[in-house]
Amino acid sequence: MRVAMYYNNHDVRVEEVPAPAIGPGEMLVRVEASGICGSDVMEWYRVARAPAVLGHEVAGVVAQVGDGVTKFKEGDRMIVTHHVPCNACVYCLSGHHTVCDTLRETTFEPGGFSEYLRVPAINVDRGVFTMPEDLSFAEASFAEPLACVYRGQRRANIQPGQSVVVLGSGLAGLLHINLARALGVGRIVATDMVDYRLEAAKRLGADVAFSAKEDVPERLREANDGHLANLVIVCTGAPPALQQALKSVERGGTVLFFAPTEPGVTVPVEINETFFRNDVTLTTTYAGSPSDLATALEMIGSGRVQVGDMITHRLGLADTNKGFQLTADAGDSLKVIIEPQK
């Protein structure tokens, strides 16, 4: 079968590899859509593991089921997640599924940028969800990134009527904007360095959008009746944005650090002013649990969260290299979907 083998952001090659064989409890899925994630183009993280077949935002069709699989059958349309928790350890039982050792060790074979992938038994058990019949594969592939966003907003205790600022209006930022609007927040402000993304932010739910080069706290007060934001969501790892976040949060508010930074980045925090005087909460998030994934798929399927307008490119497997460059360049593109069967 064909796969898109990643070597670096500018070298992704279509190669032939054997199709994976499945065992008891496993499934073979024909990949119909796989989104390129911002984490896929973090070279400092990915190149050390190259060559590799990436892709973890997957929607497809069951091509074969192994012995003992009764929940799904050949021809079923579904989304598949690569990481799943054990649901039994101290982390899972306390609601911290995404730091579970099992979640960090599980994956599917070889990756979403391939014609077929093998879904291990544990993933079949808790990481596969049937798609609504009227939902496209491309839209369904957003379930994994939306699950991550949904978990982040849960951890930040988002509330109706709150003011929200999203720093960074790439795909993750746009999903945060769209979800926050669906959850009934008050005013949403967005920033970015790229005009194309600022326009997308306004189109997808932001009340105000302006350049990150401006005085963000000052512009935020102008847009928010003299106040800073109850919730600041940081969707970029750029160090200036991390500092902007700490200066943009209202007393009693929360800063959600959603995007990873490059290794070694630190942020000085004025302890007395931030925590004791202003009662600010700083929190983070990583990945999503199976229940987050199920909720995200339901939100997409019901139309509560609109993802179709975020798709700017749909490419065949042969053009995966182009897709990586579009995503890495972060210019006039939002979401690039690879469709391996084309």
ChimeraX attribute file (.defattr): number of C-alpha atoms within 10 A of each C-alpha:
attribute: neighborCount
match mode: 1-to-1
recipient: residues
	/A:1	11
	/A:2	19
	/A:3	27
	/A:4	28
	/A:5	24
	/A:6	25
	/A:7	18
	/A:8	23
	/A:9	21
	/A:10	14
	/A:11	15
	/A:12	23
	/A:13	20
	/A:14	18
	/A:15	12
	/A:16	12
	/A:17	12
	/A:18	9
	/A:19	17
	/A:20	14
	/A:21	13
	/A:22	18
	/A:23	16
	/A:24	12
	/A:25	18
	/A:26	22
	/A:27	26
	/A:28	24
	/A:29	27
	/A:30	23
	/A:31	27
	/A:32	27
	/A:33	32
	/A:34	31
	/A:35	28
	/A:36	26
	/A:37	23
	/A:38	17
	/A:39	14
	/A:40	20
	/A:41	22
	/A:42	16
	/A:43	16
	/A:44	11
	/A:45	13
	/A:46	18
	/A:47	16
	/A:48	11
	/A:49	13
	/A:50	14
	/A:51	15
	/A:52	19
	/A:53	20
	/A:54	23
	/A:55	22
	/A:56	23
	/A:57	25
	/A:58	32
	/A:59	32
	/A:60	29
	/A:61	22
	/A:62	20
	/A:63	17
	/A:64	18
	/A:65	23
	/A:66	17
	/A:67	11
	/A:68	11
	/A:69	16
	/A:70	9
	/A:71	9
	/A:72	17
	/A:73	15
	/A:74	13
	/A:75	13
	/A:76	16
	/A:77	24
	/A:78	23
	/A:79	29
	/A:80	29
	/A:81	27
	/A:82	23
	/A:83	22
	/A:84	27
	/A:85	26
	/A:86	16
	/A:87	19
	/A:88	11
	/A:89	14
	/A:90	11
	/A:91	16
	/A:92	18
	/A:93	12
	/A:94	10
	/A:95	12
	/A:96	17
	/A:97	24
	/A:98	22
	/A:99	14
	/A:100	20
	/A:101	15
	/A:102	17
	/A:103	20
	/A:104	13
	/A:105	11
	/A:106	16
	/A:107	19
	/A:108	18
	/A:109	18
	/A:110	21
	/A:111	24
	/A:112	33
	/A:113	33
	/A:114	31
	/A:115	23
	/A:116	27
	/A:117	26
	/A:118	24
	/A:119	28
	/A:120	22
	/A:121	19
	/A:122	18
	/A:123	22
	/A:124	21
	/A:125	15
	/A:126	18
	/A:127	22
	/A:128	22
	/A:129	21
	/A:130	17
	/A:131	21
	/A:132	16
	/A:133	10
	/A:134	8
	/A:135	15
	/A:136	16
	/A:137	23
	/A:138	24
	/A:139	22
	/A:140	30
	/A:141	29
	/A:142	29
	/A:143	29
	/A:144	29
	/A:145	21
	/A:146	28
	/A:147	23
	/A:148	24
	/A:149	26
	/A:150	24
	/A:151	23
	/A:152	23
	/A:153	22
	/A:154	13
	/A:155	14
	/A:156	22
	/A:157	10
	/A:158	20
	/A:159	16
	/A:160	12
	/A:161	13
	/A:162	16
	/A:163	23
	/A:164	30
	/A:165	29
	/A:166	27
	/A:167	30
	/A:168	27
	/A:169	29
	/A:170	28
	/A:171	26
	/A:172	24
	/A:173	26
	/A:174	27
	/A:175	25
	/A:176	27
	/A:177	29
	/A:178	22
	/A:179	23
	/A:180	26
	/A:181	22
	/A:182	16
	/A:183	16
	/A:184	13
	/A:185	17
	/A:186	17
	/A:187	19
	/A:188	26
	/A:189	25
	/A:190	30
	/A:191	28
	/A:192	24
	/A:193	18
	/A:194	17
	/A:195	16
	/A:196	16
	/A:197	27
	/A:198	24
	/A:199	17
	/A:200	19
	/A:201	30
	/A:202	19
	/A:203	13
	/A:204	20
	/A:205	21
	/A:206	24
	/A:207	16
	/A:208	19
	/A:209	25
	/A:210	22
	/A:211	18
	/A:212	18
	/A:213	11
	/A:214	11
	/A:215	11
	/A:216	22
	/A:217	20
	/A:218	15
	/A:219	18
	/A:220	24
	/A:221	14
	/A:222	12
	/A:223	17
	/A:224	18
	/A:225	8
	/A:226	12
	/A:227	17
	/A:228	25
	/A:229	29
	/A:230	22
	/A:231	28
	/A:232	29
	/A:233	29
	/A:234	27
	/A:235	25
	/A:236	22
	/A:237	17
	/A:238	16
	/A:239	13
	/A:240	12
	/A:241	20
	/A:242	22
	/A:243	13
	/A:244	17
	/A:245	23
	/A:246	20
	/A:247	16
	/A:248	26
	/A:249	27
	/A:250	20
	/A:251	17
	/A:252	15
	/A:253	21
	/A:254	26
	/A:255	25
	/A:256	21
	/A:257	23
	/A:258	25
	/A:259	19
	/A:260	17
	/A:261	15
	/A:262	13
	/A:263	8
	/A:264	5
	/A:265	10
	/A:266	10
	/A:267	10
	/A:268	8
	/A:269	11
	/A:270	10
	/A:271	11
	/A:272	10
	/A:273	11
	/A:274	18
	/A:275	15
	/A:276	10
	/A:277	11
	/A:278	15
	/A:279	15
	/A:280	21
	/A:281	16
	/A:282	15
	/A:283	14
	/A:284	17
	/A:285	21
	/A:286	17
	/A:287	22
	/A:288	26
	/A:289	26
	/A:290	21
	/A:291	13
	/A:292	20
	/A:293	27
	/A:294	18
	/A:295	17
	/A:296	27
	/A:297	27
	/A:298	17
	/A:299	18
	/A:300	21
	/A:301	21
	/A:302	13
	/A:303	13
	/A:304	15
	/A:305	22
	/A:306	17
	/A:307	23
	/A:308	15
	/A:309	12
	/A:310	19
	/A:311	17
	/A:312	12
	/A:313	13
	/A:314	19
	/A:315	17
	/A:316	15
	/A:317	25
	/A:318	19
	/A:319	18
	/A:320	27
	/A:321	20
	/A:322	17
	/A:323	26
	/A:324	24
	/A:325	17
	/A:326	20
	/A:327	23
	/A:328	20
	/A:329	12
	/A:330	18
	/A:331	15
	/A:332	12
	/A:333	19
	/A:334	22
	/A:335	25
	/A:336	24
	/A:337	29
	/A:338	30
	/A:339	27
	/A:340	24
	/A:341	14
	/A:342	12
